[in-house]
Amino acid sequence: MRARHILRTVARGASDEEVARVRGETLAASERIAKGEPFEQVTAEVSQDPGSQIRGGDLGFFARGQMVKEFEDAAFALTPGQMSGPVKTEFGFHLIKLEER
């Protein structure tokens, strides 16, 4: 599959308040996209993944076993064009948009 994502990072051991703040930032990005802003534009402005941010969040093609479990489970549950809600992993919160299978 091929997907895009937005990542808002959370440090390991972050306080509950910090986790809630970052989750809120992720939800705010989701709301912007739901209101019609292009995923790629929001990614360029808010994602903290230096590897994919400049490519509009594009992660390229990947198969099962290549991503962390929480990310993979959420991505493989999507249909093309669908976006996930906030997905918490060891890296922080992600919004995942499935491009194609």
Contacts in CASP RR format, 6 or more apart in sequence:
PFRMAT RR
TARGET T0000
AUTHOR 0000-0000-0000
METHOD contacts of the structure
MODEL  1
MRARHILRTVARGASDEEVARVRGETLAASERIAKGEPFEQVTAEVSQDP
GSQIRGGDLGFFARGQMVKEFEDAAFALTPGQMSGPVKTEFGFHLIKLEE
R
1 61 0 8 1.000
1 62 0 8 1.000
1 63 0 8 1.000
1 75 0 8 1.000
1 76 0 8 1.000
1 98 0 8 1.000
1 99 0 8 1.000
1 100 0 8 1.000
1 101 0 8 1.000
2 58 0 8 1.000
2 59 0 8 1.000
2 60 0 8 1.000
2 61 0 8 1.000
2 62 0 8 1.000
2 98 0 8 1.000
2 99 0 8 1.000
2 100 0 8 1.000
2 101 0 8 1.000
3 59 0 8 1.000
3 60 0 8 1.000
3 62 0 8 1.000
3 75 0 8 1.000
3 78 0 8 1.000
3 96 0 8 1.000
3 97 0 8 1.000
3 98 0 8 1.000
3 99 0 8 1.000
4 39 0 8 1.000
4 40 0 8 1.000
4 43 0 8 1.000
4 52 0 8 1.000
4 56 0 8 1.000
4 57 0 8 1.000
4 58 0 8 1.000
4 59 0 8 1.000
4 96 0 8 1.000
4 97 0 8 1.000
4 99 0 8 1.000
5 43 0 8 1.000
5 47 0 8 1.000
5 49 0 8 1.000
5 52 0 8 1.000
5 57 0 8 1.000
5 59 0 8 1.000
5 71 0 8 1.000
5 94 0 8 1.000
5 95 0 8 1.000
5 96 0 8 1.000
5 97 0 8 1.000
6 26 0 8 1.000
6 29 0 8 1.000
6 39 0 8 1.000
6 42 0 8 1.000
6 43 0 8 1.000
6 46 0 8 1.000
6 47 0 8 1.000
6 49 0 8 1.000
6 57 0 8 1.000
6 94 0 8 1.000
6 95 0 8 1.000
7 47 0 8 1.000
7 48 0 8 1.000
7 49 0 8 1.000
7 52 0 8 1.000
7 91 0 8 1.000
7 92 0 8 1.000
7 93 0 8 1.000
7 94 0 8 1.000
8 22 0 8 1.000
8 25 0 8 1.000
8 26 0 8 1.000
8 29 0 8 1.000
8 46 0 8 1.000
8 47 0 8 1.000
8 48 0 8 1.000
8 92 0 8 1.000
8 93 0 8 1.000
9 22 0 8 1.000
9 48 0 8 1.000
9 91 0 8 1.000
9 92 0 8 1.000
10 18 0 8 1.000
10 19 0 8 1.000
10 22 0 8 1.000
10 88 0 8 1.000
10 91 0 8 1.000
10 92 0 8 1.000
10 93 0 8 1.000
11 18 0 8 1.000
12 90 0 8 1.000
14 22 0 8 1.000
22 92 0 8 1.000
22 93 0 8 1.000
23 86 0 8 1.000
23 88 0 8 1.000
23 93 0 8 1.000
24 86 0 8 1.000
25 46 0 8 1.000
25 93 0 8 1.000
26 85 0 8 1.000
26 86 0 8 1.000
26 93 0 8 1.000
26 94 0 8 1.000
26 95 0 8 1.000
27 86 0 8 1.000
29 42 0 8 1.000
29 46 0 8 1.000
29 95 0 8 1.000
30 83 0 8 1.000
30 85 0 8 1.000
30 86 0 8 1.000
30 95 0 8 1.000
32 42 0 8 1.000
33 39 0 8 1.000
33 42 0 8 1.000
33 83 0 8 1.000
33 95 0 8 1.000
39 56 0 8 1.000
39 57 0 8 1.000
39 83 0 8 1.000
39 97 0 8 1.000
40 56 0 8 1.000
40 57 0 8 1.000
43 52 0 8 1.000
43 53 0 8 1.000
43 56 0 8 1.000
43 57 0 8 1.000
44 53 0 8 1.000
44 54 0 8 1.000
44 56 0 8 1.000
47 53 0 8 1.000
47 56 0 8 1.000
47 57 0 8 1.000
49 57 0 8 1.000
52 58 0 8 1.000
52 59 0 8 1.000
58 99 0 8 1.000
64 72 0 8 1.000
64 76 0 8 1.000
65 72 0 8 1.000
66 72 0 8 1.000
67 75 0 8 1.000
68 89 0 8 1.000
68 90 0 8 1.000
68 91 0 8 1.000
70 87 0 8 1.000
70 88 0 8 1.000
70 89 0 8 1.000
71 87 0 8 1.000
71 89 0 8 1.000
71 94 0 8 1.000
71 96 0 8 1.000
74 84 0 8 1.000
74 85 0 8 1.000
74 87 0 8 1.000
74 94 0 8 1.000
74 96 0 8 1.000
75 84 0 8 1.000
75 96 0 8 1.000
75 98 0 8 1.000
77 84 0 8 1.000
78 84 0 8 1.000
78 96 0 8 1.000
78 97 0 8 1.000
78 98 0 8 1.000
79 98 0 8 1.000
80 98 0 8 1.000
80 99 0 8 1.000
80 100 0 8 1.000
80 101 0 8 1.000
81 97 0 8 1.000
81 98 0 8 1.000
81 99 0 8 1.000
82 97 0 8 1.000
82 98 0 8 1.000
83 95 0 8 1.000
83 96 0 8 1.000
83 97 0 8 1.000
83 98 0 8 1.000
84 94 0 8 1.000
84 95 0 8 1.000
84 96 0 8 1.000
84 97 0 8 1.000
85 95 0 8 1.000
85 96 0 8 1.000
86 93 0 8 1.000
86 94 0 8 1.000
86 95 0 8 1.000
87 93 0 8 1.000
87 94 0 8 1.000
87 95 0 8 1.000
87 96 0 8 1.000
END
